[in-house]
Amino acid sequence: MLETAQDEHLAAIRAAVRDSHPLTLAYQALGDREPRRRRARPLALEARGDLTYLRAYCYLAEAELTFRLDRVTAVE
């Protein structure tokens, strides 16, 4: 069975949450023309309805943010 990019992102994010290691996200916010790279320390995954969110400390914003996983275009 082929995994979608979103499935691969979710697997990488789950591993980062489990192992408590930072990751880099390319995140396409609603008002942005291009995805932005965000270095973040993942804290938890949360399901709300049909959507999954990542709660993480974002080093760029210097704050805890919530990222919608369907807006993540790449994970490193």
Contact map, one row per residue, 1 for C-alpha under 8 A:
1110000000000000000000000000000000000000000000000000000000000000000000000000
1111000000000000000000000000000000000000000000000000000000000000000000000000
1111111100000000000000000000000000000000000000000000000000000000000000000000
0111111100000000000000000000000000000000000000000000000000000000000000000000
0011111110000000000000000000000000000000000000000000000000000000000000000000
0011111111000000000000000000000000000000000000000000000000000000000011010000
0011111111100000000000000000000000000000000000000000000000000000000000000000
0011111111110000000000000000000000000000000000000000000000000000000000000000
0000111111111000000000000000000000000000000000000000000000000000000000010110
0000011111111100000000000000000000000000000000000000000000000000000010000000
0000001111111110000000000000000000000000000000000000000000000000000000000000
0000000111111111000000000000000000000000000000000000000000000000000000000010
0000000011111111100000100000000000000000010000000000000000000000000000000010
0000000001111111110000000000000000000000000010000000000000000000000000000000
0000000000111111111000000000000000000000000000000000000000000000000000000000
0000000000011111111111100000000000000000010000000000000000000000000000000000
0000000000001111111110000000000000000000011110000000000000000000000000000000
0000000000000111111100000000000000000000000000000000000000000000000000000000
0000000000000011111110000000000000000000000000000000000000000000000000000000
0000000000000001111111000000000000000000111000000000000000000000000000000000
0000000000000001101111100000000000000000110000000000000000000000000000000000
0000000000000001000111110000000000000011110000000000000000000000000000000000
0000000000001001000011111000000000000011110000000000000000000000000000000011
0000000000000000000001111100000000001111000000000000000000000000000000000011
0000000000000000000000111110000000011111000000000000000000000000000000011111
0000000000000000000000011111000000111100000000000000000000000000000000011110
0000000000000000000000001111100000111100000000000000000000000000001000111100
0000000000000000000000000111110111110000000000000000000000000000000000111000
0000000000000000000000000011111100100000000000000000000000000000000000100000
0000000000000000000000000001111100000000000000000000000000000000000000000000
0000000000000000000000000000111110000000000000000000000000000000000000000000
0000000000000000000000000001111111100000000000000000000000000000000000000000
0000000000000000000000000001001111100000000000000000000000000000000000000000
0000000000000000000000000001000111110000000000000000000000000000000000000000
0000000000000000000000000111100111111000000000000000000000000000000000001000
0000000000000000000000001111000001111100000000000000000000000000000000000000
0000000000000000000000011110000000111110000000000000000000000000000000000000
0000000000000000000000011110000000011111000000000000000001110000000000000000
0000000000000000000001111000000000001111100000000000000001110000000000000000
0000000000000000000001111000000000000111110000000000000111100000000000000000
0000000000000000000111100000000000000011111000000000000111100000000000000000
0000000000001001100111100000000000000001111100000000011110000000000000000000
0000000000000000100100000000000000000000111110000000011110000000000000000000
0000000000000000100000000000000000000000011111000000011100000000000000000000
0000000000000100100000000000000000000000001111100001111000000000000000000000
0000000000000000000000000000000000000000000111110001111000000000000000000000
0000000000000000000000000000000000000000000011111111100000000000000000000000
0000000000000000000000000000000000000000000001111111100000000000000000000000
0000000000000000000000000000000000000000000000111110000000000000000000000000
0000000000000000000000000000000000000000000000111111000000000000000000000000
0000000000000000000000000000000000000000000000111111100000000000000111000000
0000000000000000000000000000000000000000000011110111110000000000000111000000
0000000000000000000000000000000000000000000011110011111000000000011110000000
0000000000000000000000000000000000000000011111000001111100000000011110000000
0000000000000000000000000000000000000000011111000000111110000001111000000000
0000000000000000000000000000000000000001111100000000011111000001111000000000
0000000000000000000000000000000000000001111000000000001111100111100000000000
0000000000000000000000000000000000000111100000000000000111111111100000000000
0000000000000000000000000000000000000111100000000000000011111110000000000000
0000000000000000000000000000000000000110000000000000000001111100000000000000
0000000000000000000000000000000000000000000000000000000001111110000000000000
0000000000000000000000000000000000000000000000000000000011111111000000000000
0000000000000000000000000000000000000000000000000000000011101111100000000000
0000000000000000000000000000000000000000000000000000001111000111110000000000
0000000000000000000000000000000000000000000000000000001111000011111000000000
0000000000000000000000000000000000000000000000000000111100000001111100000000
0000000000000000000000000010000000000000000000000000111100000000111110110000
0000000000000000000000000000000000000000000000000011110000000000011111110000
0000010001000000000000000000000000000000000000000011110000000000001111110000
0000010000000000000000000000000000000000000000000011000000000000000111111000
0000000000000000000000000011100000000000000000000000000000000000001111111000
0000010010000000000000001111000000000000000000000000000000000000001111111110
0000000000000000000000001111000000100000000000000000000000000000000001111110
0000000010000000000000001110000000000000000000000000000000000000000000011111
0000000010011000000000111100000000000000000000000000000000000000000000011111
0000000000000000000000111000000000000000000000000000000000000000000000000111
